[in-house]
């Protein structure tokens, strides 16, 4: 056997594989696990989308190779969705592409832009894919700390000139995983101005734009003047439509960036099954399920937030995403508190450090179980006298 690549040595095992292993070990010991680990919706895909899929799969027209950038009908549905949802006009053929889940696009866009020695500006903590694929492409991630003190927004003005000169990509993600934070329109306006001034491409990860509470509406970065000259936005049906297993997402924005991403994609994948694209069109054209889903998450959020608050936790209630970014109690770090939750309470969490060093001092909890189980999780913590 030959040696694996140097590239592989830079990349630790994928975060959730490790957590899954620990969870299975606990289950094997007979522990009744409450899994607040991975951000995977527990509800089924809406029936009208499943029905659209059933119809499409029976049509032999869907059975051959799709185009890697999506069928024209899918691209047109993406453009319709952008218009209706955000008031953004897109040239469907040039400014959109289908993705096999937004993770695929976020990975491949790094190959399209990053060479050895190039820099990506990557928030820390953040979804691990930005950093890992910068490394896999031979580039260097420059980490932008997100802290409670800066409302989990990167301080772009603090990036040294020598770093900005080598930087090509700026990753931003609001509503944010793992912190649950949202950003203001002014922040996005400033980010666009910063990218235009410094010749950067913003990779705007809007995977959680559907998952919003308390009347908050998540914007698209493409709503802001100039964004089409410097931004590519990644969205997905995974979270708003309970479709994580279907693997369908999209990128939209700067036409040259779309075309660069398509070059990588066409050489790496042969697109998503046309029947899945048809089902996704049904979802994009009818988002009536999202309100009731968010009402459900709001109820869950309130159960967990009130429970944590009663134990002294002072984090704000998340306005978006199904994540709680919980400061660990005094005397613990991310790893030891996560271990305590699993060993003493049977609760799976993710240590904040899994999202970067700046995640130290936090664990992430996902409200992907029903209200009763969340209340049970709170009870178990209370029974162990956990005090934040
Ligand atoms: N971005 C963020 C911030 C995420 O948390 C995830 C999934 N957890 C993704 C992108 C990828 O989602 P998908 O590939 O299912 O579209």
Boltz pocket constraint, residues with backbone or C-beta under 6 A from the ligand:
constraints:
  - pocket:
      binder: B
      contacts: [[A, 39], [A, 100], [A, 101], [A, 102], [A, 103], [A, 104], [A, 127], [A, 173], [A, 175], [A, 176], [A, 177], [A, 205], [A, 207], [A, 235], [A, 236], [A, 237], [A, 238], [A, 243], [A, 244], [A, 248], [A, 249]]
      max_distance: 6.0
